[in-house]
Amino acid sequence: MHNAPDLTSIRALYDLPFPELMFRAQTVHRQHHDPAAVQLCTLQSIKTGRCQEDCKYCPQSAHHPDAALQPEPLMATAEVLKAARTAKAGGASRFCMGAAWREVKDGAQFDSVLNTVSGVAGLGLEVCCTLGMLQEHQAKRLKQAGCTVYNHNLDTSREFYPEIITTRTYDDRLETLATVRRAGLQVCSGGILGLGEALEDRIKLLHELASLDPQPDSVPINALVPVEGTPMANNDPVDPIEFVRVIAVARILMPRTMVRLSAGRTAMSAELQAMCFMAGANSIFLGEKLLTTPNPGRHEDFTLLRRLGMHPLGGEFPADDDGAAAPDGTWARACTSKGCDDDHVGDGHHHHH
């Protein structure tokens, strides 16, 4: 279907003079997307903590007892539906549910998740799940229940992966993505910047994602949120210009993909986020939390979108958002959105869709 450029060409793109790289990214973006529209998603942790995986960035891992995270059992369907209604009323069009599981196991818990998926889909929200590894029959059951997307991040390059996670392999990740595709679900897969990886690892991650056939429907790009008690608590923040370059290259390599600005937005200035949107990012997470890490408040996000004259994908700002005038006194009411969220994502690692 598509042949992703080789590593050398991707590196050459990344190294272009910044104005040239931005111009190319914007050119591609306009061919496939409304440059003023942003998809609004909400991420809810439906089962938090006590995960047996050892991801070094994640407070939910049972391997990092010092992360001081309160484990929580699987949320009841009614509780999740309440959060989903709040998300929808708040403007989100996609509701993502994450469970701190290594893999899906058939049984009462998975049946409960399927029931929840049906309920959320019934509210008119797009449903995405991220539940760890799964088998084809399980992916098919999710799809039958009304789930349209499955998230499973590659996180980083194949080479750097074992530095971050040792309880599963890169091929396990790719196998799950292939399983999800065979079951007819859309794929959401991206990575995290700031894990201590080299530039080469970022280039390889982009190559890996762009080489998936078909390409992922959405690619979340996360900036590490260092969490006290995890081995990555003292990692250096990602250089903002490098972050924008990664977004731009992702947009050029994957023209039709939704590129999602995910974890780490609380540390980003309005200018940096605006630059990410200009580079081709066209999706964000709304809500006070991303699983267990902080996220900007909904009001802040809507204020920023209005200042930029941008609007939620496929809809308007929700009725309860007061549509404050922009700082220069102009009225910035824009187009529309189906489903954002004001809801606190329960708890989880910080890097989804």
N, C-alpha and C positions, 0 to 999 in steps of 0.2 A: 504494500500500500504506500508506504513512504520509506525512504532511506534516510535515516538521521545522518547528518554530516559527521565526519570523523572528529576525533578529539582535537586535532590540530586546527581544523576549521572553526570549531566551537570556541577554542581558546582565542583564535584571531578575532572572532566576533566580540568576545568579552573584552579584548584589549583595544578595540576601536576607540578613537577619540570620543569622549562622552557625548558631545552633540550629535555625532554621526550615529552612534549606537542608539540613542534616544529616537532619532529621526527614523531609523529603520524599524525600530520596535513599534513606533506610533503608526507607521505606514501599514505594517502587517495588522496591527490591532484594528484599524479602521476598515480593513477589508472584510473583517469577520464579526465585529462587535460595534455596538453603540459606545463611542468613547466617553459618553457622559453617564453611562449606566453602571451601577454596582450591585452585584447580587448580595443579598443579605441572608446570612445563615446563623443559626444558633446551635451551640454545642452543649449537650447535657450529659454529665457523667451519670449513668444509671446504675453503676456498681463501682465503688471506689476503694482503691488500696488493696493490700495483701496480694499483689500480683507476684507470681513466681519468676517472671522475667527479670533480668538484671540491668535494664537500660540505665546507663549512668546519669542521664539527664532527668530521670523521672521520679518524683516524690512518691508515686504509687507503688514502687517496687518494694517487696518485702525485704529485699537485700539492703535497703537504706533505712534502718530503724530510726536514725537520727533526724529524718525528714519531718518527724512529728506530724504525720498526716493521720487524721482520724479515719480508719477504715469504715466503710458503710456497706450494708448488704444491698442486694439488688432492689431497686426501687419498685414499688407496686405500680401496676398499670395506671391506676387512678391518679397517682402522684405525678407520674410522667406526663399524663394527658393535661393536667393542670398547668405544668410548665410549658407544654406545647401550645396551649391556648394563649398563655401570656406572651409567648414568643410570636405567635401569629398576630395577636392584637398589637404587638410592638413593631410589626412590619416585616418579620422574617418570612421568607418563602421556602426555606429549607431548614429542616430540623434534623440535627445529627445526634445520634446516641452512642455513647462510648462506654464499654464495660472493661474493667481492668482484668481481663481474662487472657490466659496464654492462648487458649483456643476455645471454640464452641464445643460444648458437649451436649449430646441429645439428652432430653429429660425435662423435668419440671421447670428449671430455670430458663432453658431455651424456649420452651412453650410459652412461658410468661412474656419473654421478649417478643415472640411472634405476635402475641395478643396485643402487646403495646404498639408494635409496628402498625397493625391493622387500625388501631384506634387513632394513631397520629395521622396516618394516611387519610383516614375518614374525615379529618379536620380540613383537608384540602392542602396539606403541607407536603412538600417533597420530603421523602424520608431517606436518610443515610444512616448506616450503622458501621461501627468499628468495634469488633468483638474478638480480634485476634485471628488466629488461623482457623480455617473452616474447610469442610469437605463439600463436594459438589451438591449432594442431596440437601445439605443445610442451606447452601446459598440459594438453591431453587425454592426451598420453603420460605426463605426471607422474601424472595421476589414474589411468590404467590401471596404472601401476607401484605404486600404493598410497598416493600422497600425498593427504591430505584437505584440507590448508589451504595457502594461498599468502600470504606476507606481503609487503606493499609499502606502506611508510609515506608518508603525505602530508607528514609532518614539521611543517608550519606552514601559515599562511594562503596563499592564492594570491598576495596582494599582497607578502608578505614573502619568499616562496620564492626569487625571483631574488637576494636579498641573501645567500642561503645556498648556492645551487646554480645554476650557469649552464650546465652541460653538458647539461641536459635541462629540459623544461618541466613545469609543473603538469599540463597536459593529457596529456602522456606518461604521467604517473602514473595519472590517471583512466582513460585508455584501457587501461592494463595491468590495472587492477582490473576493468574491464568484461569484458575478454578472459578473465580468470581465472573470473569468474562464469559466462560463457557456457559454459566448459568443464566446469562443474559442481563446481568446487572452492570450498571455503569461503574467505572473505576475512578476512585479518587486516591491519588498517591503523590506524595511530595517528600520534602525533607526539612532538615533543621540546619540553619547556619549558626556557627558559634560553638560547635562541639569541640573545637581544637583542631579541626580539619585544615588541610592546606588548600590553596586555590585549586590545585589539580583535582582534589577530591570533589569540589563543587562542580568543576567541569565534567567530571566522570558521572556524577549524579545526574546532571542535566542530560548527558548523553544517554544514560540508562533509561531515564523517563521518556525521552524523545524517541528512543528505539522501540518502546513497547508498541505492539501493533494489534489493534488500533491504539493511538495515543490516549493517555488518560483523559477522561472528561473534565476532571479538575485536578489541579496541582497546587496544594498548599505549600507556601514557602514560609517557614517559621524562623524567627530569630530566637535563639535560646533564651529562656527566662531562667537564669541561674537560681536554683532553689537550695536554701540552707539545708545541710544534712545530706545532700547528694554529692557525689564525687565532682560534679561540675559547678559547685557553688561559687567558685572564684574565677570562672572563665571570663576572659575579656569579651566585651561587647563587640558585635560585628561592626565593621566600618560601614557607615551609612551609604557612602557612594558605591562600595562593593556590593551592598545589599541591592541597591537599585540596578546595578549592572546584571546581577543574577536574574532579577525580575525581567529585565529587558531581553536577555538571552533566552529565557524560558518562553517569553511571548513570541520571539522570532522562530524558535525551534518548534513550538507547538501552537500554531496559529489559531486553532479553533477551541483550544482548551480554556477553561475558566482558571485564571491564575489567582489563587487566594492568598491574601495578606492575612496571615494567621497569628500565631503566638508572637508576643513581643511588641505588639502595637502600643502598649501603654508607655513604652520607653521612646516611642517615635514622635518627633515633632509634627505639627500640621504640615510643615513644608516637606518633610521627608515622605509622609504619606501621600501628599499631593504628587510628589515626584514618582512614587511607585505607581499611582494611577496613570500618570502620563506615560510610564514605561510599559504599561499593559496589564497591570493588576486590575482585576474587575470583580473581585468578590472579597467580602470581609465577614468576620464573625461578630455578631452583636451579642451583647449580654455582659453581665458583670464579671463573669468568669469564663475561662476556657478550661473545662474540666476542673483543674485545681489551681490554675494560675490566673492572676488578675487580667482584666480586659477593660478597655475604656468604657465609660458609661454610654448608654444609648443616646442620651441627649447630646453628649459631646460629639458622637459620631454624626448625628443628624446635622448638628451645627456646622461641622466641617464640610459635609456634603453640600449643604446649602451655600456656604461661603464659596465653594468651588463651582456652584451652579450645576452640581451633579444630582442624580436621582436614583432611587432604588430600581433595580431591574424589574421590568414588567409591572410597575405600579406607582403609587403615590406614597408620600410620607404618610404614616398612620395618623388617623384623625386626632389622637390624643397628643400628638407632638405639636407644640405651640407655634412652630414656624417662625421663630424669632427673626427679626430683621437682621440682615448682615451688618457687620460693624460700620460699613459706610452709609447705612441708612436705607440701602436698597432692599426690596423685598425679594427673597430668593426662593420662593415656592417653586418646586420643580415637578417632574413627572411622578411615576408611581412604584409602589412595592407591595408584594403580597405578604412577606412574612418575617419580620425581624424579631429580635428578642431582648427582653429586659430581664430575663430570668437568670438567676445565678446558676451557672453550670456547677453541678455538685462538686466534683473533685476529680482530678485525673491528671494525666500528664498534659503538657501544655501544647501539644503540637498538632492539632488535627485539622483536617481538611483545609 
